[in-house]
Amino acid sequence: MFFLLALSTSFVLLVQVKGYDLAKDYSGITFFDGWTFYGGYDNLTLGDVVWLDIDDAYGQGLAYINGLGNAILKVDNEHSVAANQKRGSVRITSQAAYDVGSLWITDMVHIPYGCSVWPAFWTMGPNWPDNGEIDILEGINLMDHNQMALHTLPGCTHSTPSNQMGISGELDCSQPSGCIVAEATPNSYQASFAAAGGGVFATQFDVAGYVVEMLKLLTHC
């Protein structure tokens, strides 16, 4: 099994070989190299956005590298959109896929939040949705915390381990929401995440399962 990655700001991939070796670094001026812009409407979530292709995303200022070297992905928040029309936004997917034994680390300075907003950083198998989906970061509408989820075919459930720090919700991973763990760490999403200067999310993809942890930063450059 291997996974593609969707959406990020600064991203580092490590592959385990007697420890972890750096396999790929998405950051700085070359951040967008190796990603595919969706370039169309996806009615799966019935959202009111259209994901732009690379030329339109660059041209409309919704994808760029800022003066600090941070990759910016954003929704059009400057124009009024007529009823039944779609607002421009950005969705990108990695062109490379990463196998069991990988450690995915993403460093986010700011995550969009507010009414109707739905940011996410997630993975999908080669035959989506049958091969599964891991939601590492997801905030929906006015949620005040990050929500992690696993989506599978019927037969997979989540049992809460004793060392789990988050709060379990739905336990059946085949349900539309997937099996859910709500982040209990303060500042995992919304205004408090931005005020804290962002944070780092680490995901270990292992044969025994996967683990997501948010790491707090004392300083952020």
N, C-alpha and C positions, 0 to 999 in steps of 0.2 A: 504494500500500500504506500502511496506517496500523495503529497498534497501540494496544491497551488495556494498561493497567498493573495489575499485581496486587501488593498488599502494600507497605507502606512505613512509615517513622516520620516523618521530615520530608522533604518532597519539593518540588523546584523544577523547573519545565520551562522551557527556553529554546528559542526558535525562531529559526533563522538567517535574517536579513534584513540582508545586509551586516554580518555580525557576529551577535550573539545578542541578541534582545529577550526580556524576561521574558513568557511566555505564561500561566503558571499557577504559583501558589505554594500548596502544601498544607503548612500549618504552624500551630502554636499552637492556640488554642481552636476555630478553624474547620477544623482538619485533616480531620475526617471528612465535611465538606460536599463533595459531588461524588464520593463512593464508594458502591458497592453492596455490602452484606454478602451473602455467598453463601447462607446460610440453608438448609443441607441437607447430605446425605451425598453424596460423590463417590467412586465405586468405582474411578476411574481408577488411583489409586495403591494401592488396597486398604488404606488407612490405617485406624487405629483411632480416628479422631476424627470428629466431626460439626461442620461449620462453622455457627455460630449466626447467626440473623438479628440485625438491629440491636438490637431490644428485649432479646432474651436475652443478647446480648453485653454490652450496657450493664448489664443487671440482674444478671448474674453477675460483673461486675467484670473482664471479659476485654477490654474496649475502653474507654479513657477517656483524658483529658488529665491528667497529673500536675501537681504544684505548680510544676514547672519549665517547664511549657508543652510538655512532650514527649508525643507520642501514644504510648500503650501498646497493643500488641496481644499477647495472650498465650494460652497454653493453660491449662486448669484443672489446676493442680498442687497443689491442696489437698484433693481428695477421692479416695477409692478408687472404682474403677469395676469393676463385676462382669464376669466373663468374658462375652465376646460383646457387651458393651455398648460404646458409643462415648464417648470423652472430649470435652468441649466445647473448641472452639478457634475461631479467627477467620480468615477469608479475605475480603479486600475487593478489588474491581475498580473501576478508574476509570470514571466515566460518560462522560468525554470520551476521544477517541482522538487520537493525535498522529502526524503524517505524517513522511515523509523530510525531513531537514534539521533535525530536533529534537535537542536535547541534554538528556538526563535526568540530574538530579543528586539523589541521595538521601543524607541524612545520618543515620546510625544510631549511636546511643549503645551499644546492647546488642542482640545477636542470640541467641535461644535456642539452646542446644547441649546435647549429652548423648545418652545411649543412647535410641534410637528417635525422636529429634527430627529434623524435616525443615523448617527454615525456608527460604523462597525469596522473591525479588523478581524478577518476570519479566513479559514482555510476550507478547501473543498477537495474531494477525491476526484480521480480522473473521469469517473462517470457519475456526475452529480445529478440527483441527490442520492443515488443508490449506494455510492461509496462513502457517504458521510460528509459531515461539516462540523468544524470546531469554531465556535464563536469565542474569540479571545477577549475582545472588547466590543460591547454593544450597549448603547444608551438610547432609549426610545422615549420620545416626547419629553415629559417633565420628570422622568426618573432622576433620582439624586445619587445613584450608585451604578457602578459597572455590573453588567449581567453576563456571566459566562454560560455557554450552553454546548451540548453535543447533540447532533441530529443523526439518527441512524434508521435503518429499516427495523421492523418489529423484532423483538427478542432481546433488546439491549436495555438495561435499566441501570440507574445510578444508586448505589448504596453509600450512605454518608460515612466516610472513614473517621476515626476518632481524632485524627490530626487535621481535619479540614477546618479552615479558618472562615470560610464563607458559609452562607445560609442556604440549605437545599430548598428547592421549590419542587416543580414537577420532576418525578423520578423516572418516567417512561420516556426514553430517548426517541421513540418513534412518533410521539405526539407533535403537533404543529410547532409548538414552542421548543421542542427538544427537551432534554433533561437539563435543569437549570440550577446554577449556584449563583446566588447574589453576593457580590463583594461586600464584606463587612469592614474593610479598611477605610478609614476616613479619607476624603479627598480623592476617591477613585473615579469621579466623574463630575460633571457640571461645573458651576462657578468655582467651587472650592478646589477642584483639580487645577483650573487655570490660575487661581490665586496662589496656589502652592508652587507654581512654576512647572507643572506637568509631572510626569513620572515615567517609569520604565516598566514594561510588562514582559515577563519571561515565560516561555511555554516550552516544556520538555515533552517531546513526542516519543513515546517508548512502547515497546511491545506489551508492557503491562498496563498501558493506558497513557493518559496525558495529565500534566500538572501545569496550572497557570498560577503565577504569583506576580503581584504588583510590588515593585521595589521603590521605596521613597528616595528622593534625592535631597541631599543637604544643600547642594548648589547646582546651578544649571547654567551652562554656557550657551 
